[in-house]
Amino acid sequence: MDKNMKPATVAAHAAGTGDPQSGGVVPSLQPSTTFTRDDDYKLHRTDNIYSRDDSDNVRQAEEVLRCLEGAEETRLFPSGMAAIAAVFRTLPNNGTAIVQSGIYWGTTAWTRDFCARREIALIEVDADDLVAACKAKSADLVFVETPSNPWLKTVDIQAVKAATKGTVVVDGTAATPILTRALDHGADIAMHSATKGINGHSDVLAGVLSTRQADATIWGTIKADRKMAGAVLGPFEAWLLIRAMRTLPLRVERMSQNAQTLAEALLVHPNVEDVFYPGLPHHPGHVVAAQQMRGGYGCLMSVLVKGGRTEALAVVGKLKLFLRATSLGGVESLVEHRHTIEPHTGIPENLIRVSVGIEHIDDLIADWLYALD
Ligand code: PLP
C-alpha cells in the first residue's frame, strides 16, 4: 500500500492483503505447517518451508502492524510476554538493563527472575527518574512502558533516547500504534501486547515487536531467536488479528472518547479520591502525553475510590456492565482490583483499574454512578 496512507485506510484494507487466488477481499487462512517441493526438489515458494520459520498469515498480520507502526520490520510472537522475553534474551551475560518500575507486574516479575539467572544488572527506576538514570549509568537496554499499567505514568521517549546509548524499547500496549508510534519518537524497538487493544476482542494472545532499523544487530538476533527457538504465532491467531485490526483505529477512537468522558465524570464524584488518566489536565504526565499521543489517551485508567480495600471491592462488586476480569483493550469494559493480584507492590488498596470499551458512554457512566452510590 502507499506509504502515505492514513492508519484508518491501512487498517481497513489490511495493508492491501486479499486473496489473489480466489479474488477474495480478505486473506484466506492457510494453516499448513509444511510446504511442498517439486520433482527437482525446488520449493514451490522459497518463502514457505515450515511454518515455524514463517507463514503467509503471520507475514500478512506483520505487514499491517509494520505500516501502522511506521517500522522497517515487524515480528509477531505468541504473547506480549514472549515478545518482551525475546528482547531481553539478546542481552549479554553481565550486561545492564534499566527497566521502568511500576509497570505491568508480569514484566517486572519476569525481568527480575531472568536478570538474576543471567547475572544481568537490573536497575529499576520510576518513570520520573528514567532520564537521570540513563545519563548516570550506561546500559545495554532501556525498557519503558508508556502509559504505564496500572499507574498511567507517562515517559518522554525522545528524552530517554537522548540520554542513553543503549537500545530503547517501548511497551506501548496501553496506547496502541494508533495513539503513539514510539519509533517516530526515537525508540529503537516498539513493543505491544497485541492481546490488548490491537486485537481488541479478548480472543487472541499475541505480542509484537517493530524496529526502526532492520539492520541493527539486536534485531537480527531477535529474528534468528524467534525462528530457531520457535516463539511463533499460529496462522489462525494471525488471521484473527488481521480481521480485528481492520477496525483498530475506530475502536481506539471510541475507547479513548469514552475513557476521557468517564474519567472526567468520575474525577468530580464525591466518592472518588482521584483518577489516574493521562487525558486529564491535572495528571502529572498530561503534557508529555499530549505531545506523544495523537487522537486520544487510550482505554486504560485507574480510579481511586474514597476509603480502602472494602470500599473498592464493594464498588467493583456492584458494577454490572464492567466485567470483573483482568486484561485491557477489549471492546467490552473491564475492571480489576489490582491490589488483590499484586498486594506486595505498593498498589493502593482503593485502586480500581479500568479498561474502557466501546459501549455507549451513557451506559458506562450509569453503571459507575450506581456502583459508587
Ligand atoms: N505489557 C503490558 C503493558 C501488559 O498490560 C501486558 C499484559 O497485561 C503485557 C505486556 C503482557 O502481554 P501478554 O498478556 O500478551 O503476554
Residues whose N, C-alpha, C, O or C-beta is under 5 A from the ligand:
A	BS01	PLP	S79 G80 M81 Y104 N149 D171 T173 S193 T195 A206
